[in-house]
Amino acid sequence: MDELVRELHEVLRALGLSVPRATQDVRVLDDIEEAIAPARLPRAARRLWELVDATSLQALVSFYPLLASPEFGLRSWREDEANEFIGGQPRHFFQFCYESHDVVSVECDGPDWEGGCLFEWFLSDPDGTFRLKYRSVEDWLEVLVAALRDGFFRWVGEAHVMVEQEPAEKLAELKLADHPPHPIYGRDHEIQRAAEGWPAAWRRRSNLSR
């Protein structure tokens, strides 16, 4: 992750942009770990939020949906917890990106499983699906860097770029196709929002207690 963030900095500097600052106070990441226990953030997600302040990145680059701040993710997770996650995400999901009801959640790790995949879903579409979009946070960042490096963006003012959504989606699809079938999901990248359509592993993870 450190190397990928350095690559992000390099491509931003090459465009004449500044680089996002590092997170000044990472105590919220410990608060997240305490809240979601016995699950935990994937190492790559935690490290990215340590190295890149989400609001600082948002001020430089629009990459839909936007990288969420860990504070926003924690508020959202606690709201779902208060509502017993009914009609929302599995308990082991944590919001990683958010914009206009479009969510990308990262699967948290756990005591006896490894998460890490990123699923896209829409808050306003309870009959929709969780769509596997990236196999890892590293893949998400690699797609962002590739989109910037390949010129798939437009300028918004003198100090902000907006990544073009369609080319970025294509890059994400190619990145996903590079991986072998997932051990749980295989090549089925669409999972129903309704809990009865979840993989058995998700149901077990969502019923965990401290």
C-alpha positions, -999 to +999 in steps of 0.1 A: +000+000+000+028+024+008+042+019-027+009+024-043+003+057-024+038+068-036+027+060-072-005+081-066+016+110-054+039+107-085+011+108-110-006+137-092+027+157-092+032+149-129-002+165-135+009+196-116-014+188-086-005+187-050-007+154-031-032+145-004-021+149+031-017+120+055-044+115+082-035+137+112-054+117+138-057+079+133-074+073+166-107+068+147-092+037+132-088+022+166-124+032+174-135+013+142-116-018+153-133-017+187-167-012+172-166-039+146-148-066+167-143-095+164-141-084+127-113-059+118-104-037+089-083-053+062-047-041+066-047-024+033-079-004+041-065+008+074-031+016+059-047+037+031-067+057+056-035+063+076-016+075+045-044+094+028-068+118+043-101+112+024-112+148+024-078+159+011-080+134-018-116+145-025-103+181-029-079+170-057-096+141-075-132+130-080-132+092-084-168+079-083-179+070-057-156+091-035-133+076-009-152+080+024-136+092+056-132+066+083-154+088+105-182+087+080-178+049+077-180+045+115-211+067+117-228+046+090-218+013+106-232+024+140-264+035+124-267+001+108-259-016+140-286+004+159-310-009+132-297-045+136-284-043+100-320-050+088-322-042+051-287-029+049-252-045+046-238-076+062-222-069+096-187-076+083-190-049+056-176-014+062-183+016+040-152+025+020-166+048-007-198+068-008-215+093-031-252+099-038-264+067-022-238+047-041-217+027-016-186+006-020-181-015+012-150-034+021-153-069+036-136-069+069-113-097+081-123-119+110-109-144+135-111-172+110-116-157+076-099-132+052-121-105+036-107-077+015-132-076-014-150-044-023-187-046-031-208-018-047-244-013-037-271+014-036-288+025-004-319+035-023-323+001-040-332-025-014-341-050-042-307-046-058-275-065-054-241-063-038-218-063-069-182-074-065-162-046-080-126-050-067-109-079-052-089-056-029-083-021-017-050-023-036-069-030-069-091+001-062-060+023-059-043+007-089-074+016-110-074+052-098-037+055-106-041+039-140-070+062-149-050+093-140-019+080-158-038+071-189-056+104-191-091+092-183-101+124-166-111+160-172-101+191-155-125+209-132-108+242-125-071+245-122-064+222-093-090+194-095-096+165-119-126+143-124-120+107-134-142+096-163-166+070-150-169+047-181-132+042-187-126+037-150-154+010-149-136-007-178-103-007-160-120-021-129-136-049-149-103-058-165-086-058-131-113-081-117-110-104-146-073-108-140-080-127-108-088-164-106-123-173-094-129-163-058-130-192-034-165-182-022-180-163-050-164-180-080-173-159-110-207-148-096-202-111-090-238-103-081-252-112-047-288-103-037-293-077-010-319-098+008-302-118+035-317-151+023-296-148-009-263-143+009-235-168+009-236-190+041-203-174+051-219-140+052-247-152+074-223-167+098-202-136+100-232-113+105-243-133+135-210-129+153-211-116+189-182-102+209 
